[in-house]
Amino acid sequence: MTDETIISGAIAQGGVLVTKDLDFFDGLVLHGAPPKVVLIRCGNVRKRDAVALVVSQLEALVSGIEGGDLVEVE
């Protein structure tokens, strides 16, 4: 899928985009929200480890995304 397709889908569903791809962060900075973005910054890790990181910080992420358009997880 293209970045535009992913962004359009997130907007259409009222979702939050969770990604390690800085292109989505750059797009948010350049074009503004929507969608809201959770940027995972943990280097080269397996998908399950990235998911575990997000799940372990889910409460803080929800709180952060309610207050803004971008949340970073390290």
N, CA, C and O of each residue as an XYZ file, in Angstrom:
296
protein
N       0.830     -1.187      0.000
C       0.000      0.000      0.000
C       0.874      1.250      0.000
O       1.990      1.251      0.519
N       0.354      2.282     -0.578
C       1.072      3.553     -0.554
C       0.806      4.260      0.775
O      -0.157      3.947      1.476
N       1.661      5.205      1.106
C       1.457      5.996      2.321
C       0.114      6.706      2.272
O      -0.583      6.795      3.283
N      -0.248      7.211      1.099
C      -1.512      7.930      0.954
C      -2.711      7.025      1.241
O      -3.685      7.455      1.858
N      -2.636      5.776      0.793
C      -3.713      4.820      1.047
C      -3.839      4.535      2.541
O      -4.945      4.463      3.076
N      -2.713      4.375      3.200
C      -2.711      4.096      4.644
C      -3.278      5.296      5.400
O      -4.100      5.128      6.301
N      -2.849      6.492      5.045
C      -3.345      7.705      5.701
C      -4.839      7.865      5.465
O      -5.588      8.157      6.398
N      -5.276      7.676      4.233
C      -6.706      7.794      3.921
C      -7.535      6.791      4.718
O      -8.615      7.123      5.206
N      -7.035      5.577      4.848
C      -7.738      4.562      5.627
C      -7.842      4.928      7.098
O      -8.891      4.749      7.717
N      -6.753      5.441      7.655
C      -6.767      5.867      9.059
C      -7.748      7.005      9.273
O      -8.465      7.030     10.274
N      -7.785      7.939      8.346
C      -8.715      9.067      8.455
C     -10.150      8.580      8.332
O     -11.007      8.966      9.127
N     -10.420      7.730      7.337
C     -11.777      7.233      7.099
C     -12.321      6.449      8.293
O     -13.516      6.494      8.585
N     -11.435      5.733      8.977
C     -11.857      4.926     10.116
C     -11.742      5.666     11.445
O     -12.085      5.119     12.493
N     -11.262      6.906     11.404
C     -11.071      7.654     12.639
C     -10.016      7.025     13.521
O     -10.085      7.104     14.748
N      -9.037      6.397     12.886
C      -8.030      5.646     13.621
C      -6.777      6.434     13.936
O      -6.615      7.587     13.535
N      -5.904      5.778     14.660
C      -4.593      6.302     15.007
C      -3.576      5.441     14.277
O      -3.637      4.214     14.345
N      -2.654      6.068     13.587
C      -1.634      5.356     12.843
C      -0.462      5.063     13.771
O       0.138      5.982     14.326
N      -0.135      3.780     13.941
C       0.999      3.360     14.767
C       2.079      2.876     13.804
O       1.852      1.952     13.022
N       3.256      3.502     13.863
C       4.277      3.230     12.848
C       5.687      3.458     13.365
O       5.902      4.161     14.353
N       6.637      2.849     12.676
C       8.055      3.144     12.877
C       8.578      3.991     11.724
O       9.739      4.400     11.735
N       7.747      4.255     10.746
C       8.126      4.940      9.520
C       8.104      6.459      9.713
O       7.042      7.048      9.913
N       9.263      7.076      9.651
C       9.360      8.528      9.853
C       8.642      9.329      8.777
O       8.352     10.507      8.985
N       8.348      8.719      7.629
C       7.611      9.424      6.577
C       6.255      9.909      7.089
O       5.805     10.995      6.724
N       5.610      9.113      7.923
C       4.304      9.512      8.454
C       4.450     10.675      9.429
O       3.602     11.567      9.469
N       5.523     10.664     10.212
C       5.810     11.787     11.106
C       6.059     13.051     10.292
O       5.515     14.113     10.595
N       6.889     12.926      9.254
C       7.178     14.079      8.399
C       5.905     14.618      7.767
O       5.720     15.832      7.683
N       5.025     13.726      7.320
C       3.756     14.141      6.727
C       2.888     14.889      7.717
O       2.239     15.873      7.364
N       2.877     14.427      8.950
C       2.101     15.101      9.988
C       2.637     16.504     10.234
O       1.872     17.458     10.373
N       3.962     16.618     10.286
C       4.583     17.926     10.502
C       4.290     18.863      9.333
O       3.987     20.039      9.534
N       4.381     18.340      8.120
C       4.189     19.177      6.931
C       2.725     19.516      6.654
O       2.405     20.640      6.267
N       1.843     18.540      6.855
C       0.454     18.712      6.437
C      -0.540     18.787      7.589
O      -1.708     19.114      7.383
N      -0.083     18.487      8.793
C      -0.980     18.509      9.948
C      -1.838     17.259     10.036
O      -1.796     16.390      9.165
N      -2.606     17.190     11.094
C      -3.476     16.041     11.316
C      -4.774     16.253     10.562
O      -5.040     17.394     10.185
N      -5.581     15.279     10.316
C      -5.430     13.891     10.729
C      -4.493     13.119      9.818
O      -4.076     13.691      8.811
N      -4.136     11.916     10.071
C      -4.511     11.155     11.259
C      -3.564     11.442     12.409
O      -2.513     12.060     12.238
N      -3.960     10.981     13.572
C      -3.063     11.043     14.721
C      -2.041      9.928     14.539
O      -2.343      8.889     13.951
N      -0.825     10.148     15.049
C       0.272      9.213     14.812
C       0.958      8.839     16.119
O       1.273      9.702     16.938
N       1.186      7.534     16.304
C       2.061      7.026     17.360
C       3.317      6.556     16.652
O       3.277      5.613     15.860
N       4.435      7.215     16.937
C       5.710      6.897     16.305
C       6.534      6.052     17.257
O       6.859      6.479     18.365
N       6.869      4.846     16.814
C       7.671      3.927     17.624
C       9.135      4.137     17.262
O       9.532      3.994     16.105
N       9.930      4.480     18.272
C      11.355      4.729     18.051
C      12.147      3.768     18.921
O      12.580      4.108     20.022
N      12.325      2.567     18.403
C      13.030      1.558     19.193
C      14.056      0.805     18.362
O      14.468     -0.297     18.725
N      14.461      1.385     17.268
C      15.469      0.735     16.440
C      14.922     -0.475     15.710
O      13.713     -0.620     15.532
N      15.815     -1.324     15.299
C      15.454     -2.503     14.519
C      15.099     -3.654     15.458
O      15.977     -4.377     15.930
N      13.815     -3.812     15.719
C      13.337     -4.890     16.590
C      12.289     -5.703     15.846
O      11.745     -5.274     14.829
N      12.025     -6.875     16.376
C      10.987     -7.711     15.778
C       9.615     -7.094     16.020
O       9.401     -6.344     16.972
N       8.701     -7.435     15.127
C       7.349     -6.894     15.202
C       6.717     -7.189     16.559
O       6.073     -6.313     17.138
N       6.885     -8.391     17.069
C       6.256     -8.727     18.362
C       6.843     -7.909     19.507
O       6.136     -7.599     20.466
N       8.130     -7.552     19.422
C       8.737     -6.714     20.454
C       8.211     -5.277     20.376
O       8.001     -4.631     21.402
N       8.000     -4.784     19.154
C       7.419     -3.453     18.987
C       5.981     -3.432     19.510
O       5.568     -2.472     20.161
N       5.228     -4.483     19.228
C       3.847     -4.579     19.725
C       3.852     -4.634     21.250
O       3.036     -3.974     21.893
N       4.751     -5.406     21.830
C       4.845     -5.498     23.290
C       5.165     -4.139     23.904
O       4.640     -3.796     24.963
N       6.021     -3.367     23.246
C       6.353     -2.024     23.729
C       5.117     -1.136     23.732
O       4.854     -0.432     24.707
N       4.360     -1.170     22.642
C       3.140     -0.356     22.554
C       2.135     -0.787     23.611
O       1.552      0.056     24.292
N       1.930     -2.077     23.754
C       0.959     -2.585     24.734
C       1.370     -2.206     26.151
O       0.523     -1.861     26.975
N       2.667     -2.268     26.437
C       3.137     -1.958     27.796
C       2.923     -0.490     28.151
O       2.875     -0.137     29.330
N       2.796      0.365     27.141
C       2.629      1.794     27.379
C       1.283      2.308     26.882
O       1.112      3.505     26.651
N       0.332      1.394     26.719
C      -0.944      1.737     26.101
C      -1.692      2.844     26.830
O      -2.223      3.749     26.187
N      -1.744      2.794     28.141
C      -2.468      3.820     28.900
C      -1.871      5.210     28.658
O      -2.602      6.176     28.441
N      -0.553      5.300     28.698
C       0.115      6.586     28.449
C      -0.086      7.039     27.008
O      -0.231      8.233     26.745
N      -0.096      6.091     26.075
C      -0.310      6.432     24.671
C      -1.710      6.988     24.436
O      -1.878      7.982     23.729
N      -2.694      6.358     25.019
C      -4.075      6.832     24.872
C      -4.199      8.241     25.441
O      -4.791      9.123     24.818
N      -3.645      8.441     26.610
C      -3.686      9.760     27.231
C      -2.970     10.795     26.367
O      -3.464     11.908     26.190
N      -1.818     10.432     25.834
C      -1.050     11.350     25.008
C      -1.752     11.687     23.708
O      -1.751     12.845     23.289
N      -2.348     10.708     23.067
C      -2.999     10.944     21.777
C      -4.287     11.738     21.953
O      -4.713     12.439     21.034
N      -4.906     11.635     23.111
C      -6.095     12.460     23.375
C      -5.718     13.932     23.498
O      -6.545     14.812     23.260
N      -4.471     14.195     23.870
C      -4.032     15.575     24.065
C      -3.262     16.162     22.899
O      -2.869     17.327     22.949
N      -3.037     15.383     21.847
C      -2.266     15.901     20.715
C      -2.369     14.987     19.518
O      -3.117     14.010     19.524
N      -1.605     15.317     18.485
C      -1.655     14.568     17.252
C      -0.524     13.561     17.088
O      -0.582     12.696     16.215
N       0.504     13.672     17.925
C       1.665     12.798     17.810
C       2.128     12.368     19.182
O       2.239     13.178     20.102
N       2.401     11.070     19.307
C       2.997     10.522     20.519
C       4.177      9.674     20.067
O       4.061      8.901     19.116
N       5.308      9.816     20.743
C       6.481      8.999     20.444
C       6.705      7.994     21.556
O       6.557      8.309     22.737
N       7.065      6.779     21.165
C       7.355      5.703     22.105
C       8.801      5.306     21.888
O       9.222      5.051     20.760
N       9.557      5.256     22.969
C      10.961      4.821     22.868
C      11.202      3.644     23.770
O      12.319      3.131     23.829
